[in-house]
Amino acid sequence: MIIKASLLVTAILASVSCFAAQTYQVSTSVYSQGKLVGAPTMIVEADKMASFAMDNGFSYNLTVKPNQDETVGVEAAVTVGDSTINPSFTVIYDKEATLEIGTQKLTLLISKNAN
């Protein structure tokens, strides 16, 4: 009976570790009219929204969705003052991506975080 119980506990622990959510380190720079507004670095869990806000009217929401290849889909909402952009794009791991909309520029560098 003890052997069966220890096998059950081992199987449960192994299955829990297999389902640990993937996390990513996301380094971001946001520019408005050529000036750096914010540069947060966050640890983001796959498929869950992460948020960042500052007193100067800058806020940032981000969701990272892993793909089958070495890329992730990114959905973001970036607000600077009264202006909000909602980019949605694909980023390659460990390569900086840049997106410019009007006078706003967003750069992202996403790496898999070791669990």
N, C-alpha and C positions, 0 to 999 in steps of 0.2 A: 504494500500500500504506500509506503514511503517513497519507493522508486516511482510509482505512478504520479504521486503528488509533485515530486521534484521535476519530472518530465513535463507536467502540466505547467508549472511555474516557469520553467525554461522556455517552453513554447510561447507562453504569453509575453514574457519579456522580449523574446526575439521578434514577435509580431509587432509589439509597440514600437521598437526601434526602427522597424522597416517602414512604419507609417509616419515617422517624424517629418514634419513639414519642411520643405526646402526653404532656406532663407537666402537673401541676396543683400550685398552691400551696394547701396546706390549713392553715388557721389554726383551732386548736381550743382550747376552754376546757372543763375538766372540774371539776365541783363535787361535793363529797360533804358532805351535811348542811349545805348553804349556804356551805361554805368552798371557795375555789379550791384545787384539788389540783395542777393542772398546766395549762400553756397552750403546748403545742408548736406550732411552725409548721414544716411539712415540705414538701419538693418530692417529689411522688409520681408515679411512672410509671403510666400507664393499665394496669389489669388485673394489677398487681404489688403484693404486700403490702409495706407500709412499717411499721416498728416504732419505738416510743419507750418508754424505761423510765427511772424515777428511783429513787433509794435509798429513798424513803418508801413503797414498796409500790405505786406507781402504774405501770402499763404500758398500752400502747396499740398495737393493730394495726389497720391500715386498708387497705382496697382500694377504689380508685375505678374504676368501670366506666362509660365514656362511653355516653350514649344518643344517638339521632338528633336530638333537639331540644336546647334549651339547658339540659339537666339531666345529672346524673351519678347513677348508683346508688352507694351507699356501703354497705360491709359492714365492721363494726368489732367489736373485742373490747376492752373497757375494763375494767381491773382496778384496784380501789382496795382495798388490804388484802386481805380474804378475799372480797370481793364482786366478781363479774364480770357485766357486761351485754354482750349481743351484738346491738346494733341493726343493722337493715338497712333503709335508706330511700332516698328520692330527694331530691336537693338541686338547687336552681336556682343557676346560676353567679352569683357575686358577691352573693348574698343570704344572710344568716345564718339558719341553721336551728337549732332547739333541740329536744332530745329529753330528756324527764324520765322516769326509771324509779325509783320509790321515792324514796330520798333522794339519788339521783345524777342529775346534769344534765350534758348534753353539748351544746355549741354548736359548729357548724362553719361556716366560710366558705371556699368553694372557688372558685378562679379558674383560668382557663387560663393556663398558664405559657408565655411566648414562647420558642420554641426557637431 
